[in-house]
């Protein structure tokens, strides 16, 4: 039974990383009341007694402070609020994806325009675009002559995009990165 409790305790601690009630082992703590007012520095036993009188929990919210800061709150409600705040913060983050567009050295102008419009769509959405010019067989001998394709691509998107990484030969391909202008 004890091992199950310890496993649960360790799992719970990993989730929140907060000490509550009897888990607080510090001699003195700075206490914040349920309304947010400072109750001052006091022994942790007295702070725990105040929390129990209010029918709430004593939660260590700033363990690295000198002395550690504890707050008298309803622990379940406190964890719910923390989870909600973290979820909101994750929602507001913008994840930038890298979209790849592959070209070949003997691409026709209409096909190139189609690829340019696809890249324009990606860039306006806020994604980075990696343009890869792939060479096969005898095309490898004329790599330098094909650099103008990537230059034309960048020129066509110069109104909304800037070159983050200039064209560079990597093995059998030449790559370039474009990002949204700021």
N, C-alpha and C positions, 0 to 999 in steps of 0.2 A: 504494500500500500504506500509506503514512504517513497519507494523508487518511482511510483507513478506520479506522486505529488511533485517530487523533485524534477522529473521530466517535464511536467506541466509548468512548473515554476521557471525552469530554464527556457522553455519555449515562449512563455509569456514575457519573460525578461528580454528575450531577443526581439520580440515584436515591438515593445515600447521603450526599452532601455531606461525605464523610470523605476525608482524605488518608491514603495508606498508603505505607510504605517510602520510595522515592526522591522521592515527591511532596512530602514534608515538607522545606521549605526553611529552617526556623528554625535559628538558630545553637545555641540551648540549649533543651532541653525537660525537663519534669518527667516522669519515667518511672515507670510502675506495672507491676510484674511480672505474669507469668501467674497467680500465686496471689493477686494483689491487694495484695501488699506494696509499699510505697514504695521505689523504688530511688534516688530523689533527682533532683537537677538535674544534667544532663550534656549534652555536645555531641550533636547529633542523629546524627552519624556513629557515635559510640560506642553510642548507643541502638540504631541500626540493626544494628550488629555483634552486640550482645547478642541481638537478635531473630533474626538469621540463625543464630547459634550454637544457639539453642533450636529452630530449624526453624519459627519462627512469623513473623508479620508485625508491624510497628510501625504502629499506627493512632492518628491524632490524634483524640482524643475530645472535647477541650475547646479549640478553636482561639482563643477569646477570652480565656482565662486568661493571666496573666503569671507565668512563662513558660507556653506552651501545654502541655497535658497529653497525653501519649501513653501508650498501653497496648500491652503485648506480648501479642497474642492470635492465634488462627487466624482470619483475616479472613472466610472463608466461614462459619464457625460463628458469628462475631460478627454478621454481617449477617443470618443466619437467626434468631438470638435477637432482634435488633432488630425484624425484621419480625413475629415472633410476638408480641412485646410490643405493637406498634402495633395488631395485629389484635385482641388482647384488649381494648385500650383502646377501640377502635371498637365492640366488641361490648357493652361496658358502658354506652355512651352511650345516653341515651333521647332519641329524636327525637319532638318534640311536633308533631303534625299539627293543622291547623285543619279541622274538619269543618263543613260548612254545612248549615243546615236552612232551607228556604224556606217561608214562610207567606203567606197572603193575608188581607186584612182581614175577609172574610166566611167565615172558617173555622169549621166546626162543632166542638162540644166533643169529640166522639169522635175526629175527625181531629187535633185539638189534642193530645189525650191520647196518640195514636199517635206524634206528633212528639216529645212530651215523653219518652216511653219510649225512643225512638231516641237522643235527646240524653243521657238518663241513661246509656245503654250507652256512648256515646262518652266521657263525662266519667269514668266509672269506669275506662275503659281508660287514662285519663291525657291525652286529647286536649282541645284547646280547641274550643269550639263557637261558631260564628258564626250567629246567628239573623237572618234577613233577612225583613222584612215588605215584600212587593212591592205597589206600587199601580199600577193601570192605569185609564186613562180618567177617569171621574167620581170614582173612589176618591181621586184626588189632592186633591179639595176637602175631604175629611174625614180628613186625615192625623192631626190632633190627637186625634180621637175614637178612633182605632185603637191608640193607644199602650198602652192597657190590656191588649191581647193580649200584648205583650212583657213587661209587668209581671206578668201572670198566669203566663206561661211561666217567668220568673225565680223567682216565688214558689213554683211547683210543684217547682222544683229547688233551693230554698234549703237543703235539708238536706245536699246534697252539693256544691253549686256556689255560687260567688260571682260577682257581676258585675264583670268586668274593665273593660269599657267600657260606659258607660250608653247607652241608646237614642239614636241620632243620625240625623237625616235626611240622606241623601246622594242627591240626584237624585230618582229615582222610587221609592226604597226607604228603609226605616228599619232600621238594623242595631244589634245588641247582641252583645257577646262575653261568654261565660261560661267560667270555669275552675274546676278542682277546688279545693275548700277545703283549706287546709293546717293 
